Amino acid sequence: MKSVICKNIIQSLALDKTKIQGSPRELMDNFFNKRIFSLKAQEVIYRETEDAFRNKLDDENGITGVWQGEFWGKWMISAVRVCEYTQDATLKKFIHQGVANMLELQEPDGYLGTYRERLNVFATSPVERAKLPENMRWCRWNWNIWCRKYTLWGLLEAYRLLNEPEILVAAEKFTCQLIDMLHENHIRIADTGMFYGLPSCSIMKPVLMLYGETGNKKYLDFALEIAACWEERNGRLPNLIANASCPLPLHEWYLEGRQWTKAYELLSCLDGLLELYRHTGEQKYFDTVKNLYERIKQFDLNHMFSVGFNDQLSGAADCISVPTEPCDAIHWMRLALELFKLSGESVYMDDLELAYCNAFLASVNRSGEWGARAVRSHGHHFYAKKQAGMKYSHCCVNNMPRGFMDVAEASVMHSDTAIFVNMYMPFEAELPHGKIEVSGNYPLHCNASLKVVLNRPTTLYLRIPAWSEKTLIRCAGQTFQPQPGAYFEINVSGNARIELEFDRTVRIRELEYKQAAPEAEAWFKNRFISNESVSDGTDAVPFIEKNVCKLQYGPLLLARSKYIGNSEEEMFATESVYGKDASCELEPTEHPEARFAFNATISANGKIFTTPVCDYASAANEIIADPRFFSIFF
């Protein structure tokens, strides 16, 4: 980027330099084949996203507006990242043709959208809603600028891959049309769309990407205009920058509560602020993101190591029966990665790994065809097969390749003077001055073997996860015992073999019952917890309204599941081990339905019982009707 002032202190390798191996690779490859490479992916799934720009159905009723316009950009961002990773020439050619098709649809003034009325950018008023059928009068949706955000981002990712000047020209015309339209009509962007402007304002990130490519100050000024909406002296909601040091949970800042704390969109805005920090050097932007990240983690880190309750930041840390949206997990991971690049702090890699191993991987269907709308703590996950009138696209599903690619990017990184090894699930990578191979069966046995080949002396920083209170590192006849939650520095030259043994203690986390769900309308609780309002013939998923425990082994949340032979009675009708001085020992085993399987021996108040358990991600990662299929609670 031409205009960066604050550069990343930790750099990424080119995406094709790191190759994921081991157990997640099969799931990843299968998903990529079904959703990006296959004939159906390109001729049916992708085609639907492109046709949305021809059909312009997002505001067809003339009153409300939905979000078909986001899916092309999401598919394109994912496809470009996968193409960079695989270096697949056929996919690159397909991306070229797809972008060419879109440029033909761009109007002379630069507009390229799925809304027929380009100025339809406001949430629907009560007067307008009264014109809708009675069963739709609750709806005030408008996602016009949010959709444009993804279109711009998709164009810029394609430009980065293809380096075709006409794409950059189209992106500039597109952005100028939007900025000029807003200014000429005296529209404050934070007044548009939903959730007090957060979806619309998240366009800051791709606008700054465009600024980085062109140096055109118009785009920086627009990003600063967005930031100013979050730092208003009148305290106007949401005032993210002005409120960044507030110790309260975000949903308690204002009386509106969860009416504005939409997790995915808010996290996207924070990603934009980090980009603004890079381009301006203004410390307050970085501090805002860091402070809000910590606040979200404090009050909204849920049981599956993602953030939020369903899709809201509304105090999920205090809730027992939790659903979490995969988009939120993906963007929590992404924000952690971006903060790590700027800070080098290991806590962000710890958070990324926990979200990836649990909430994210649980959301990807084992068949590779689809993914969850929300992953839950028990029962079965929540699926939505249709969204915004689309048949083959879904907000979370189209985002999922980015989660895999972010972990590939994060696995090993570098600074000007050192290599940072962040992940220990097997991978191979070409380094600037050598190569590295991580093998072993992490996290099944919580160990890893590093084979390093270097052509000059290099400092390695090995991440020691915070959960590993006792770690051993062996290299060149020496044994080290590093501190948890930090990096261990080791100097290597030539060829080296490094063995790591992490703590294998099973941690029993006691979860005190405070509430089943945040304060919310009955329909919200029923849909996202009990499933009662979903007319698909399934029975209601039970509420959990008691003190319970969950088990964590290494980075894995453990679960019981009918996939591995657990009975409904032992998962839902037995007494909890909460408050009973419980301990657990695991014996790794194999099961065809689980990525990682164990026989668990649990002792509680002198009583001992055994039960099969598996990694949470494998417990129910498919469309399942059974309302009592799995549980993380013990």
Disulfide bonds with the S-S distance in Angstrom:
none
